[in-house]
Amino acid sequence: MPQQLEALRERHDVERQFHDEKAASAHNSDQRNFYSAGGVDSIWRAYWAALGDIQGKSVLDFGCGEGWSTLAYARNGAAVYSFDISSESVRNLIHDATRAGVASCIHPAVMAAEALGYPDEAFDLVLGVSILHHVDLDCVGAEIARVLKPGGRALFIEPLSHNWLLQLFRWLTPARRTPTEQPMSVEQIQQFGKHFGEARFQGHALLSTFSQGLLWATGSKWIFLKSLLVTEAIDQWLLRFLPFLQRYCWSAIIEVRK
Ligand SMILES: C[S@@+](CC[C@H](N)C(=O)[O-])C[C@H]1O[C@@H](n2cnc3c(N)ncnc32)[C@H](O)[C@@H]1O
């Protein structure tokens, strides 16, 4: 493992520096930001439906960033272990958890995803949002399989790479992300799934990405949310009856079981 970590050092430095700087700067209040406008509400609802009741479960928030998901898991009664490679992000998490009164339910740490400092079979659930596409998937697949209890599950929300319009948007907006991250292909998801007994994924946001374009163009949350009602309804129908379209979605919920 030390040799593998050495090979990843440059990549880790890039990720650490980018996210430390982001966490140290003021929070983004741009009104064209579709995250704060509610653009990911439906995928977040689907994720929680797949998650079920986490009361009393031992949960690992994998690549927690500033930890908004850690706080949500703690508020829902889980014992949450959270880590990230960015110490500034973890510092913000500790600050927010203290203010929210859930600091006693969380166990934050700074570490790399490819070499976890947790014992074997420690967790009922490993959960991650926008993290697998930042890391070495093969190392991380083996590590997650190691720290999950037998029968334990891991769920992730990750961006997909097959939609050319989204790829064009990413190409036009490089400052939004690290040079080392890459949205995932369906083939990478399948490869990652080989570390586990069961694996599946579900695509989310196909036409509804156009609503995000509308928000970006107009800055109007009202137009965005109204158009989302239409595009999300069409998406539900399209993805149900034409499942091959899932690979062209913006993101996927990936679920594996040990
Ligand atoms: C897009 S952010 C997502 C953070 C968080 N899950 C969220 O939803 O806000 C990606 C995170 O991955 C972390 N990261 C990148 N490479 C990592 C690695 N090898 N090990 C641990 N964390 C890493 C970054 O520091 C960053 O916080």
The ligand as a Gaussian input file, in Angstrom:
#p B3LYP/6-31G(d) Opt

LIG

0 1
 C      -16.736000      16.997000      -5.046000
 S      -16.103000      16.926000      -3.413000
 C      -17.422000      16.064000      -2.580000
 C      -17.375000      16.240000      -1.105000
 C      -18.611000      15.764000      -0.342000
 N      -18.833000      14.345000      -0.471000
 C      -19.831000      16.553000      -0.750000
 O      -20.797000      15.961000      -1.226000
 O      -19.835000      17.775000      -0.582000
 C      -14.841000      15.691000      -3.541000
 C      -14.086000      15.483000      -2.243000
 O      -13.176000      14.405000      -2.403000
 C      -12.029000      14.674000      -1.623000
 N      -10.958000      13.806000      -2.132000
 C      -10.386000      13.830000      -3.347000
 N       -9.496000      12.835000      -3.464000
 C       -9.497000      12.172000      -2.280000
 C       -8.787000      11.038000      -1.775000
 N       -7.904000      10.385000      -2.519000
 N       -9.060000      10.639000      -0.524000
 C       -9.960000      11.289000       0.250000
 N      -10.663000      12.350000      -0.178000
 C      -10.434000      12.799000      -1.429000
 C      -11.819000      16.165000      -1.817000
 O      -11.009000      16.742000      -0.832000
 C      -13.269000      16.670000      -1.795000
 O      -13.657000      17.049000      -0.499000

